[in-house]
Amino acid sequence: MNQDPKIGVFICECSGEIGKKIRCADLASRAASLEGVKEVQMHQAYCMPAGLQELKKAVAAQGLDRIVVAGCSPRTHEILFMKALSEASLNPYMLDVVNVRDHAAAVTPDEETATRKASAMLEIAVARVSRLAPLENASVKPDKRVVVIGAGLAGLSAAKEIAGRGLQALVVEKSEAPGGMLNRCYTMLPGPHKTEEFLAKLLGELNRNPNVEFLFRAEVVSFKGQTGAYELIVKDPSGERKVPAGAVVVASGAEEFMPNGLFGFDGRDVITQTALESLLKKGLDPLKKSVAMIQCAGGRSDGIPYCSRTCCMTAVKNALWIKEQRPSTDVHILFRDIYTGGPLRERDIRTAAEKGIRFFRYETDNPPVVERQREGSAMPPLTIVVRDLLSNTRKELACDLIVLSNPQIPSRDSGKLAAVLGLPLDRYGFLIDHYVRVKPSHFVEKGVFVCGDVHFPLSPYECQVQAYGVAARVANLLLQEELRGNAFYSVVDESKCIACGLCESTCFYRAIKVIQDEKGKKARSSEVNCLGCGTCAAGCPMQAISMRHFTDEQISSQIAAAAF
Amino acid sequence: MKGDLLMKELEPRILAFLCNWAGYAAYDLAGTKHLQLPPILEVRVMCTGRVDPLQLIEAFLNGFDGVMLVGCRKGECRYENGNYYAERRIHWLRKALQHIGVHPDRLYCDWIGADEEQAFKGAMERFSVKISSLGKLGKANGIEKEKLDSRLKALKETFAGERIRWLTGKDLEMSGRTDVFGSPMSASVFEKEVMDIFRNEYQRSSILVASEDAARSVVEIANITALSSENVMQEIIVLKRLGKLNLEGVVEGVPKYKRT
């Protein structure tokens, strides 16, 4: 308790709402008798300019250092009185607003009960307010550096946009070269643009920009700090380095599912779409006169229940490319459902059909069977036997090359990365953003963003759109002068903390974490990220955490004041 | 100054912990609509997750006959999971209250949306009726005030101890977890373990509370705490080792122990 609190109690009659139901004069004399109360005043409406003026005058005249307003709800009026306190050069948190209007005057049957209840509420508030401490909002000057994890299309696009806004981007890539999935594609959706040319242009732009820096064969091994002031440790062949950053963009991409054991996959004449892309780059072998593509090769199955979204587009794109380059080639596409996503690509299926690409629809329960001819046979080496639902007949397709449209799966490293950064994964292992509608591409951790295939399988166009969106969000965050948080946040008494980690597992917002540093292993609160619920404080086994503005002492004093 | 205001004779004696976003808001709305509510006193917190079991026990120690907690509806917590933690804390405290002879229904929690003033009124009325029917704390089931207070004090000590706080805090995480063989942790097994530990901790706390004001012999402590002498002796050995209890002296050949 403050040694010598000078409490002012202001009883608002609420133009009769309170005054007619509660004996305000009795309430005032009761308040005046309470410990620490120096001044008690009444007014018709403290929320009106005249009332606020009276209040401010009293604060100055009596040298009050904290006040209680008995009036209406703090949910609506606290902010008004906080402002008044600031204007009276008092800390705005030295205040308690008691809702005697809604919780006493309006809900009790008679004047006596209403007055008694209001009196008890006032006592509780006076006890609390005499234990309040002046508070300041948490604030951080954001670091202008951004760590982008992954140098694939999403990561590079994000880095380009972030650097373009005057922030610095450090791109951390686990392989030796930038490009990611782009390196494995010959042409790029939408439309047959050459990936190589696109990538060279993008990298040229990035290399010319002094705000972009690359680290290859590197990974993030530790992550701590709070929004605007993170500290990462990045390990690359030259060793570990500390990287301060204001925000982190995760764009580490996905992986290709290898359809081992499906449709006779052998990597030679039964290959994946990406293998086909590299064949197309070299120029397709003229002996491959007949090519068949099998969709959903592994996707939408028990193991990978989701649709990988981009394989239909890729198959149609590659089929059209083959047909345009060498019209005499037979191209077949065997699908379960086909969708090429968006008005721009939708017509591709029709174009493909017009150009002579043949479509067959197979049933999930009756997938195509691949048969191999004996060596030395004059026939094409492979035959697909399929029950086609479109013509309702059994088809036998002889082909030289079978291409399996395999889905994208979460990268093996994304689980590890998620653990380092403390990010949630969905049931498949993709990174999942928390508020899909309110804050897409955001995590609970305010300074960490996600874009690209690590999120879920995306077409290149969607990757770029996400990356640009994320870059804009990063800029919104980091181009501010200061990031402001709550005035009430959790504070850890490090002498009591045993680093058990219970608070960390309790905090949904990851605002309190056990961190090892020079001073030892202790729980540390991220002031800017703390929302002030206090769940960690109530659960701490060592009672080492206190919640500012709702401390144990304050709450206990309220309970004691309420005692009978 | 009116003397009767000092007495605060409000019935029933209930303290409500209300979260700012739901319980408190629903109360505001009930007031705006001029619903008639029992005169229950309240403490506003930002989230029901802030409410420590110690504070709930303090309310009973301060003479309240019932304590209620009202937070956001499940899944609608302003802070995502505060009310789930609060619910588990209430769960364990209710079990503990039962153990010391306080009716568990004296502690009540409910999850009511900010717009559900009628539900709020219903909850307040039901709980008031419940507390009225249960009667005054202690008196109703014939426990003397002093005895009840020392039990509650021991309970507070128990819930201040790291063992109970850790276990009850880990509860939410543990209940969804599987053991090393992949079979899920059974709720009943976990509950039994926690209650065993609780009973043990409570024994120690009550011995400490019994030896707080004066040095007492094993038999005296056993009488106060209603434990067997063997049990008290065993625990005294442990508590001495933990440095929580001292041998004060030997009076007429009987060793007397006092809390440090």
Contacts between the chains, C-beta under 8 A, distances in Angstrom:
chain1	res1	chain2	res2	distance
A	23	B	2	7.9
A	26	B	1	7.6
A	26	B	2	5.0
A	26	B	5	6.0
A	27	B	5	7.9
A	29	B	1	4.5
A	29	B	2	7.5
A	30	B	1	6.1
A	30	B	2	7.4
A	30	B	5	5.1
A	30	B	6	7.5
A	32	B	1	7.9
A	33	B	1	5.7
A	73	B	24	7.9
A	73	B	28	4.7
A	74	B	44	7.3
A	75	B	20	6.9
A	75	B	24	6.8
A	75	B	25	6.2
A	75	B	28	6.1
A	76	B	28	8.0
A	99	B	27	7.8
A	99	B	28	6.5
A	99	B	31	7.2
A	101	B	31	6.6
A	102	B	27	6.7
A	102	B	28	4.9
A	102	B	30	7.3
A	102	B	31	2.4
A	102	B	32	6.1
A	103	B	27	5.7
A	103	B	28	7.7
A	103	B	31	5.9
A	103	B	42	6.8
A	104	B	39	7.6
A	105	B	31	7.9
A	106	B	31	4.1
A	106	B	32	7.2
A	106	B	34	5.0
A	107	B	30	6.1
A	107	B	31	5.3
A	107	B	34	7.1
A	107	B	35	6.1
A	107	B	36	6.2
A	107	B	37	4.2
A	108	B	36	7.4
A	108	B	37	7.4
A	108	B	39	5.7
A	109	B	36	5.9
A	113	B	10	7.0
A	113	B	39	5.3
A	115	B	5	6.8
A	116	B	4	7.7
A	116	B	5	6.2
A	116	B	8	6.0
A	116	B	9	6.8
A	116	B	10	5.7
A	116	B	39	7.2
A	117	B	10	6.1
A	117	B	39	4.5
A	117	B	41	7.3
A	119	B	5	4.8
A	119	B	8	7.0
A	120	B	8	4.9
A	120	B	10	6.6
A	120	B	41	5.6
A	121	B	41	6.9
A	121	B	42	7.7
A	124	B	41	6.9
A	124	B	43	7.1
A	488	B	46	7.5
A	500	B	166	6.8
A	502	B	166	6.5
A	502	B	169	4.8
A	502	B	170	6.7
A	505	B	170	7.8
A	505	B	173	5.7
A	506	B	81	7.7
A	506	B	85	6.5
A	506	B	169	6.9
A	508	B	79	6.6
A	508	B	80	4.0
A	508	B	81	5.1
A	509	B	79	7.5
A	509	B	80	7.6
A	531	B	79	5.8
A	532	B	46	5.5
A	533	B	46	5.6
A	533	B	47	3.7
A	533	B	49	5.3
A	533	B	50	6.3
A	533	B	78	7.4
A	533	B	79	3.7
A	533	B	82	4.8
A	534	B	45	6.9
A	534	B	46	6.2
A	534	B	47	6.1
A	534	B	49	6.3
A	534	B	50	3.2
A	534	B	82	7.9
A	535	B	47	6.3
A	535	B	49	3.1
A	535	B	50	6.6
A	535	B	79	6.8
A	535	B	81	7.3
A	535	B	82	4.7
A	535	B	85	5.2
A	535	B	86	7.9
A	537	B	50	6.6
A	537	B	52	7.5
A	538	B	49	6.2
A	538	B	50	5.4
A	538	B	51	6.0
A	538	B	52	4.1
A	538	B	53	7.9
A	538	B	85	7.4
A	538	B	89	7.3
A	539	B	49	8.0
A	539	B	52	8.0
A	539	B	85	6.4
A	539	B	89	7.8
A	539	B	165	6.7
A	539	B	168	7.9
A	539	B	169	4.2
A	540	B	165	7.1
A	541	B	162	3.9
A	541	B	163	7.9
A	541	B	165	4.1
A	541	B	166	4.4
A	541	B	169	6.7
A	542	B	162	5.9
A	543	B	160	6.9
A	543	B	165	7.9
A	547	B	50	6.3
A	550	B	45	5.9
A	550	B	46	6.3
A	550	B	50	5.6
A	552	B	52	6.9
A	552	B	54	7.7
A	552	B	55	7.6
A	555	B	43	6.4
A	555	B	45	7.2
A	555	B	50	7.8
A	555	B	51	8.0
A	555	B	52	7.9
A	555	B	55	5.5
A	556	B	55	6.7
A	556	B	58	6.0
A	558	B	43	5.0
A	559	B	15	6.8
A	559	B	43	6.8
A	559	B	55	6.3
A	559	B	58	4.9
A	559	B	59	5.3
A	559	B	62	5.6
A	560	B	58	7.6
A	560	B	62	6.0
A	562	B	15	5.9
A	562	B	41	4.9
A	562	B	43	7.4
A	562	B	59	7.9
A	562	B	62	7.0
A	562	B	64	7.7
A	563	B	62	3.6
A	563	B	63	5.4
A	563	B	64	7.7
A	564	B	8	6.4
A	564	B	13	5.6
A	564	B	62	7.4
A	564	B	63	4.2
A	564	B	64	7.4
